[in-house]
């Protein structure tokens, strides 16, 4: 639940930066600034969700390799983790 709150804060901050720049858009300079800041905020959001996904996969791997082998149940769990990562990226970008 706490992760969802953090995700919302990251996405909300990104949208707020984009909106503020849109309001200030009165000349070509501000248009260019909005384009740059919007691109950077989108990249930060994407990097955040990818990093979070990589951390989840590393945690899964460390847990799965404890017994020295990876079985089908653990592979199914990995598939669920990857599906969650794709959903988060698609829902928030």
C-alpha positions in Angstrom: 0.0 0.0 0.0 2.8 2.4 0.8 4.4 1.7 -2.6 1.2 2.7 -4.3 1.3 6.0 -2.4 4.9 6.7 -3.4 4.1 5.8 -7.0 1.2 8.3 -6.9 3.5 11.0 -5.5 6.1 10.5 -8.2 3.5 10.6 -11.0 1.7 13.5 -9.4 4.9 15.5 -9.1 5.7 14.8 -12.7 2.3 16.0 -13.9 2.5 19.1 -11.7 5.8 20.1 -13.2 4.3 19.7 -16.7 1.2 21.7 -15.8 3.1 24.6 -14.3 5.3 24.8 -17.4 2.1 24.7 -19.6 0.6 27.6 -17.6 3.8 29.7 -18.0 4.0 29.0 -21.8 3.9 32.5 -23.4 6.8 32.4 -25.8 9.0 30.1 -27.8 11.5 30.0 -24.9 8.8 28.7 -22.5 7.6 26.2 -25.1 11.1 24.8 -25.4 11.4 24.8 -21.6 8.1 22.9 -21.3 9.3 20.4 -23.9 12.6 19.8 -22.1 11.1 19.6 -18.6 8.2 17.4 -19.8 10.7 15.0 -21.4 12.9 14.9 -18.3 10.0 14.3 -16.0 8.7 11.5 -18.2 12.1 9.9 -18.3 12.4 10.2 -14.5 9.1 8.5 -14.0 10.0 5.7 -16.5 13.4 5.2 -14.8 11.7 5.1 -11.4 9.4 2.3 -12.4 12.1 0.3 -14.2 14.4 0.6 -11.2 11.6 -0.6 -8.9 11.0 -3.5 -11.2 14.7 -4.4 -11.3 14.8 -4.4 -7.5 11.8 -6.8 -7.4 13.5 -9.1 -9.9 16.7 -9.2 -7.9 14.8 -9.9 -4.7 13.0 -12.7 -6.5 16.3 -14.1 -7.8 17.9 -14.1 -4.4 14.9 -15.8 -2.9 14.7 -18.4 -5.7 18.3 -19.4 -5.7 18.4 -20.2 -1.9 17.7 -23.8 -2.6 20.0 -24.1 -5.5 17.4 -24.5 -8.2 14.6 -22.6 -9.8 11.3 -24.5 -10.2 8.2 -23.8 -12.2 6.4 -22.2 -9.3 9.2 -19.7 -8.9 9.1 -19.0 -12.6 5.4 -18.3 -12.4 6.1 -15.9 -9.6 8.7 -14.2 -11.8 6.1 -13.9 -14.6 3.7 -12.2 -12.2 6.4 -9.7 -11.2 7.2 -8.9 -14.8 3.5 -8.5 -15.6 3.2 -6.1 -12.6 6.1 -4.1 -13.9 4.6 -3.8 -17.4 1.2 -2.7 -15.9 2.8 -0.1 -13.7 4.7 1.4 -16.7 1.7 1.3 -19.0 -0.7 2.8 -16.3 1.6 5.6 -15.3 3.1 6.8 -18.6 
